[in-house]
Amino acid sequence: MDGVLIVDKPSGWTSHDVVAKVRNITRIKKVGHTGTLDPFATGVLPLTLGKATRLTNYLLNSNKAYRGVIRFGYATTTFDVEGDPVGPELSPELERQRVEEIFRNYVGEVQQTVPLYSAKKIRGKPMYAYARKGVVLDTTSKKVMIHSIDLVGIEGAEVEFELRCAAGTYARSLAHDVGRDYGCGAHLLRLRRIQSGEFPLEKAISLSDGTDFHSREYLLEKAIPMRELLSELPAVVLSDADRARVVHGMDLNLLTSAWEAPEYRLLAESGDLVALARRLQSFMSPVAQPVRWVRVHPHIILQDPL
């Protein structure tokens, strides 16, 4: 089976735990995930199966959406509930308007504090490896894109929020930075990913579904085939001759009405996904506009040569 299986990751599991579980049940050697979730976090974790693992890095860069809770009153060493408290615990009386104002400051392209306990590499090693040995590193930051932060509700010192952002954004860093700006410290108490790219929570299967989950047939039945992936990209159906050229990595001249698109899905006549291709250049065609000739290069090939 080649495709994507969407799992609702439970709290306490690492993303690699889920990959290992699915690999063991399906007996598929190639299984990958498209975006790490911290062990305490839950929600959408898309897994790529078989040849779809060639899309793993591609899907890693998709936008994400989260629902979470920030606990105001003290920061932690990890910026989340699993860390040790930094400073005394406070019980602030939160003002909705002020929280919303701080949230607005973090919409758009912003500099975000990178957690010391993170996988970001410094001198070839992840930052958490230094932190676990007590090595103190200088605070580092990175540019991220946050599309929106909506305040859902306030209960005591806890603020529920919904976040939509680009890949690479740290929700726990957002909690830490917002708490710093508010003046009382804060950390991420709970986090649930509700969407990853084109995959919503509603399509995810739970690891607690019961004995059916432990069935290979059940998992393969729930997997999304590759022909249904990346539907936002224009599709071009290939002739058998063009398909043969693509699977050998050759460029193609295609007649298409989607000539302005930077990328295309290249499909076999059966509808199966053959490759993803990048546009190299466009040419005027002798037929009526807006149809044009487009020269493309296959940068991800998903079918093997015959």
N, C-alpha and C positions, 0 to 999 in steps of 0.2 A: 504493500500500500504506500503510495506517495501522496502526501497531502499535509494538512494542518489539523491537529487535535487541540481544541481549546479546553484547558483545565482550569477549574476554580481552585487555586492553590490554598490549602488550609494553613492556619497559623501554626508555627513551629516547624514547618518543612522548609528546607532550602529549595531553590529552583532546581539544583542538581539532584536533590532527592526525588523530585517529581519526574525528572528525565530518566533516572535510574529505574524507578517503578514502572514507567510506561515501557521502557526498553525491555525490561524483564518479562512483562505480561505479553507484549506483542511479538517478542522475539525478532524485532527489527533492530539491526545493528546501528543504523544511523538515525539518531534522535537528537534534536537540538532544541533550545528554547530561544525566544526572540525578545529577551529583556528580563534581567534579573529582578526578582522581588525579594526584599529582605525577609528573613525567617518569620518575624512577627506580623508581616503584612499578608493580606489575603487577596484573592481576586484573579482576574484574567491573566493566564500564562499560556500563550500559544506555543505549541510544540510542533516542530517540523519533523516529518517522517520521511525516510527514504530519500528519494531524489529532491524532495522539497527542502532538504537541508541546504541545498545550494542557494536557497532564498533567505537563509537565516540572517545573514548580515544585512540584506536588503530590508527585511521586515524589522530589524532592530531599530532602524531610523524612523519608524512611524511615530505619529503623535500618540500621546497617552492621556487618559482621563482617570481621576482618582476621587474618591470620597473619603475624608479623613477627619480626625479630631485632634486639635492642638490643646495641650494642657498648659495654661499660663501659670506663672508663679515661681518656676525655677527651670534652668537649663540643665542638660545632662551631657556627659562626656561623649556620647554617641549621637546626640541631637534627637534621640527617641527614647521610648519607654524602657529599653533594655540597658541604658547607660546608668552610670552613677550620677547622683545629683551634684550640681556645681553651685555651691552657695546655699543659704538657708531657704526653706520653703516659704513662699508668700501666698497670701489669699487675696489677690487683687479683685476689685469690683470693676468688671469690664464694661466699657462704653462701646456700644455697637457702632456708632458713627466713627469713633477713633479707630477701631479695628478695621472697618471698611476703608478708611483713608489710607491706612498702612498697606492693606491688600492692594489698593490701586497703584501704589508706588512700585509694586513688583510685577505689574503687567507690562509685557513687551520684552525687549532684549535687556537683561539685567545681569549684574555681577552677583554670583551666588557663592557663599562660603562653602568650601568642600569639607565634608565631615572628616575628622582624623581617622575614624573607622570607616574607610571606604576603599573601593578597589582601584582608585586612581593611582597610577604608578609614579613613584619618585625614585630616580636612579635605578630603574628596573625592578623595583619592588612595590607591591601595593601598600598604600598608606596604613592599612590596618596591621600589617606585619610590624611596622615601626611602633605603632601605638601599643600593641600587645607586649612589646619588650620594654615599654616605658621610655622610648626614644621620643623626645619632644621635637616636632617639626614646626617650622614657621607656618602660620595660617596662609592657606592658598585659596584662590577663588577662580571661577570660570564663568564664561558667558553662557547663558541659557536663554531660551525663548519660552515665555509663559504667555499663553493666549488669554486665559481668564482665571480669576479666583473669585468665587462667589461665597459669601457668608450664608450658611444655611440656618444656623441657630446658635444661641449662647445659653449655656446652663452652668451657672456658677463660674468656675475658672476654666471651663472647657468650651471651645469654639469648634463647631462642626463646619466644614468647608467643602467645596467642590473645586477641583483644580483641573485645568486642561492645559497641556504643555507639550513641548517638543521632547524628543528622546534626549536623555542625558540630564534631565532635571531631577534634583534631589528634593523630594517632598519634605524630608526631615530637615534639610537645610533651610527651606522656606519657613518651617515652624520655628527654628532657632533664630533666624534673622528677624522674623516678625516679633518674636518675644523680646529680642534685644531692642528693637525700635520702640516697643511699648514701654520698656523700662523696667520689666519685672522678670525677664527670662521666660522661656517656653520650650517645650519639646513636643515631638509627635507622639501622641498617645495611641492612636489607631490609624490604620491605612488600608483601604480596599481599592484595588484597581478595577474600574468599571468598564474600561475600554482600552484596547491596544490596537492601534491602526483601524482596520476594518472589522475587528472582532469584538463584539459587545459581550457583556457579562451574561446576557440572556442565552447565548449559545454555548456557554461553558458547562462542562460536566463536573460534578462534585466527586471528590475522592471518597465521600461518605455516602454515595448512592446505594451502597449495599454490595452484595456478592456479585451482582452483574458487572460492577466495575472491574472485577478481577477476571473477566472473560475477555479473551483476545478478540472474539467476534464482536463484542459490545463496543470496544474501543475503535475497531476498524470501521464499524457501521457509523460511528459518530464523527469520524475524520472527514474534513472537507477536502474533496479532490482538487488537484492543482488547476483544473480547468475553470474552477469557480473563484480562484484567487485573483487579487489585484484588478478587480473589475473597474477601478477608476481609470485604468490605462486604456487607450484606444487599442482595439484588436484588429489584426490583419490576418486573414486566412491565406495560408500558403498553398501553392500547388505542390505536388509531390517532388518536382524538380527543385523548387525553391527550398522546400523542407530539407532535402538532401544537402544543399549548399549551406544552410544554416547550421545543421548539426556538425558540419566540418569547419565551422567558424568563419565562413566566407561572408563578405558584405553583400547586400542586396539592394537593387533599385526597385522600390515598390510604388505602385500607383494608389494613392490614398487621399481621402478628403480631410484627414486629420494631420495635415502636413506640418502644422505648427507645434505638435506635441514633441516634447524632448525624448519620450520613451514610448515604446509600443510592446504590446503582447503579440507574439507570433504564434498562431494556432495552426494545427494540422486540420485537414478537412473534416476529421472526426470530432473536432472541437477541443482536442487535447492541447495543453500548453506545451509548446516546443521550446521557446526561448523568450528572453526579454532582450530588446534591442534598443540602442541609443541612436538618435538621429544624427547623422553626420552633416548632411546638407540637403537643400531642397532645390528642385529644378522646375521651370515652367513646363507644363505638359501641353501636347497639341489638342487636348480635349477641353471641353468647357470648364471654366473655373467654378468652384474653388478646388477642383481635383488637381493634384500635383504629383510629380515624381519625387520620391524621398529616398535618399541613400541612407541605409541603416547598417549598424554593426552589432551583431549579437554579443552582448557582454555577459549574459548568463544563459548557458545552454542546458536544458533540462531533459533532453532526450539523447540517447546514445546513437552513434552511427550504426547503420545496418551492416 
